Amino acid sequence: MATIITDLRDTFRRGSIYIQLIFINVAVFVAAKLAGVALQLFNADGTLSLFSWLELPASPVRFIMQPWSLLTYMFMHEGLLHILFNMLWLYWFGAIFLNMFSAKHLRGLYVLGGICGGVLYIVAYNVFPYFRPYIDHSFMLGASAAVLAIVAAAAYREPNYPIRLFLLGTLRLKYLALIVIGMDLLLITSDNAGGHIAHLGGALAGLLFAAELGKGRDLTAWINRAIDGTAALFARKPRKPKMKVHYSNSSTRQKDYDYNARKKAQSDEIDRILDKLRKTGYEGLSDEEKKSLFDASKR
């Protein structure tokens, strides 16, 4: 068991950023399911209410009570198929994204896409009258918005990038992105309306990120600074090396003083000779001064 944990830890550390995000999502999913099983074994009634504190609520009042859910919801998944498809998309398009952008861009855009998707979900449910009857008992979870931000950014940067689909052949990335976004628009009033709205928010974040980065502005910079700053707080600080103190006796200190004094006197003498040389020329120097200058030139 210890070997398995070590192998997983090493794979996580060596893996690309999208592999690390997959690991995090899977770990959260497994932990949540195990916690749910444990609660059910003890006939606990608060299983659903416990996890709802990590899911994103449509109600602004409830969101004010759990603002962290704007971040935690994008790592939560309802079932095996839900996380499977999201992680497959993250795996495929994460690799494509890294051919065009950096690992930090992917990390930051994952969070930015999730935030934008969550914000649009809350706004839509509270603006459109169609959703108002469902506000109080509507919650959202899943990485779809975050992943779609990555897809949209890649499609904006390389719209003609070829994507090979099983049984369908090769499709350009821009058309795949348009199909996915179009389906979300058509299904915006379906049973999974919140998810489709969040997808649109994530796609919009991806498009804006790629467009602004082309102009020299990185919309993910503040997210990456926040992540790096938080990680630094929990990072192990290297131990300061112990200061080594060397002791010397009085005779050694005297020898050092005499040596420095001799070097200073020699330097002053050479400076004097050089000054005389400039004023009187070489013939104006005594034999002793010429010898001192010659010896100094060989040092």
N, C-alpha and C positions, 0 to 999 in steps of 0.2 A: 504493500500500500504506500509506503514511504517513497519507493522508487517511482510509482505512478505520479505522485504529487510532485516529486522533483522534476520528472520529465515534463509535466504540464507547465510547471513554473518556468523551466528553461525554454520551452516552446513559446510561451507568452513573451518572455523577455527578448527572444531572438526574432519573433514574428513582426511582420509589417503592422502598421497602425490599424488597418482594417481587421487583421487577425486578432489583435488585442481587443478591439471593440466587440468582435464576435465572442471572444472568451468572456468578456464582462457580461454581455447579454445572456449567454448560456449559463454562467455562474449565478446571475440574479434569478433566472428562470428556475433553475434547479433548487436554489435556496428557498424561493417562494413556494414551490410545490412541496418540498419537504416540510416546511413550516406549516403548510395547509394540512398535510397528512397528520402531523403531530397534533394539531389543534382538533382535528376530527376524532382522533383516537381518544382524546380526553373529553369528547362531546362538547367542545367549546362552540359557542354560538357566534363568536365574533370574528370568524374567519374572513368573511367578505368585507366586513367593516374595517378590519385590520389592513387589508391590502388596498382598500379604497383611499387610505391616507397616502399611498404612493402613486395612485392614479390621478390624472388631471380632471378636476370637476368642471362642468360647464357653468356652475353657479359662481358668480363673483364673490358672494358672501363666504361660500365654502373655500374658494381659492385663497381668500385673505387669511383663512385659518391654516392653510397648508401651502404656502407659496413654493416650497421646495418641490412640489409635484410637477412644476413646469420643467424640471430637470429629470426627476426620477421616472416619470411616465414613459420616457423614450427608451428605457431599459427594461420595462415590464412587458410581458406577453401573456395572452390568455391561454393558449393551448399549444400543442406540439406543432401543428401545421402552421399556426400563426408565426411562431419564431423561426420555423424551418424556412419558409419562403422569404421572410425578411432577411435572414442571415445569408441565404443563397444570393439574393440581390446585392447585399453588402459585399459578399465575397467576389462576385463577378465584376461589379462596377467599381468596387474599391481598387481592384488591380488596374482597371482602365484609367481611373482618376489619377493614380500615381504616375502614369505615363505623361500626364499633362501638368500636374500640380505637385506640391510637396506633401509630406506626411503631416506636417502641422496644419496645412490647409485642410486636409481631410478631417483631422481631429476637430478643428474649429468649426468646419462647416457642418459636421454631424450634429454638434450641439446647436449651432445657429439655426439649422433647418428644423430641428426639433422644437426650438423655442418659437420660431415664426409659425410653425404649424399649430402649436398649442395656443398661441395668442389668437390666430385667426379662428380657431375652433371656438374659443370663449366668446370672441366678438360676434361671430356669426350667430351663435345660439342666443345671444342677447339682443341682437339687432333685428333679425328676421322673425316676424310673428309666428311663422310655421313651426319654429323650434321651441317656442316659449313653454308649451305644456310639458316639455321633456327636460327642462333645465335642472330642476331640483334632483333628479335621479339619473343624470347622464354623467358618465365618466369616460375618459379615453386613456388608452395605453397602447404601446407598440412603437417600434422604431421606423415605421413606414415613412413618416414625414422627413426624418433625418436622412434616410437612405435615398429618398426621391430627390432631396437637395443635391446629393452627390451625383445622381444620374443627370439631373438638369444642368449642373455646372459642366459636366463632361460633354454633354450634348451641345452646349453653347460654345465651348472651346473647340471641339472637333465634331461638327455636325455630320460629316460624311464618314465618320469612323464605322467600319463594317462590323456588324454584330451577327454572328451565326446562330440561328435559332433552330431547334430540333423540329424537323418536318416542314419548316417554313422557309428554310434557306437563309440567305444573307439579307440583312436589313440594315439600312443606315441608322446610326444612333439617333439622329434628329427625328426620324419617323417613329421610332420606338418611343421616344419621349413624348411626342405629340399624341400617340395612341393612348399612352398611360394617362396623360393629363386630360385628354378628351373624355376618357371613360370616367375619370373622377368628376368632371363637370356634369356628365349625364347622370351619374349616380348620387348627386349631391343631396337628393331627398330620399335616398334608400334607407334601409334599416341601419346601415353603417355610415350614416351621413357625417358624423363627427370625424370618422377616419378619412373620408374623401375630402372633407374641407381641410383637414390637417395636411393631406398630401399636396393640395394646391398651395398652402402656405410654405411647405418645404420646397416645392418646385420653384416658387417665386424667390425664396432665399437663395437657392442655387444659381438662378439666372442673374440675380443682382450681384452676387459674389463674383461670378465670372466676368460680368460686364465691368464692374468697378475695379477688379484686379487688373484688367486690361488698361485702365486709366491710371494705374499706380496706387490705388487705394485698396487696402486689405480689410474687408469687413470682419474677418475672423481674428484680427490682431488682438483685440481686447479680451476675447475669450481665451486665446492661447496664453496671454499674460496672466489671466486669472488662474488658469489651470497650472501653469508653471509656478506661480507664486504659492498656490495651495500645496503643490507637491513639495516645494522647498521647505515648507513648515514641518512636514513629516519625514523629510529625508534625514538619514543618519549623518550627523556632523562628524567629520574626521577628527580623531584625537590630535591635540597639539603635541608635537614632540617635546620631550623634556629638555629643558635648557641645560646645556653642559657648561660647567664652570671649571676653568683651568686655573690652578694655583701655581704661583711661581715664587721662588725665594728671593731675598733681597739682592743676592749676587747676580741673579739672572736679570732682574730689573735694572741693575747698575750697568751690566754689559749692554743691554738694549739702549740705555741712555747714552753711553759713551759712543756706541755705533752711530746713533742718530746725530749726535753732536759732530762727529767727524764728517759725516755725509753733508751736513749743513755747512760746515767750514769749507769743505772742498767745493761745494756749489757756489758759495759766496766768492771764493778765490777765482774760480773760472769766470764768473760774471764780471769780476774786476778786470781780469786780463782781457776779456772780450771788449769791454768798454774802452780800455787803453788801446786795443788794436784798432778800434774804429777812429780814435783820435790821432794816433801817431803812426799807424801802419805797422807792418810786421817787423820792419827793421828797428822800430822803437822799443821792442820787447827785449828783456834781458834773456840770457841763456836759460836761466831757471824758469822764467815765465814761458818761454818757447817749449821747454820740456814738459811743463804742466799741461799746456794746451794740447801737445801731441799725445800725452798719456790719456787725457780726457776724451780725445777723439777716438781712441781704440776701445773705450768702455762700451 
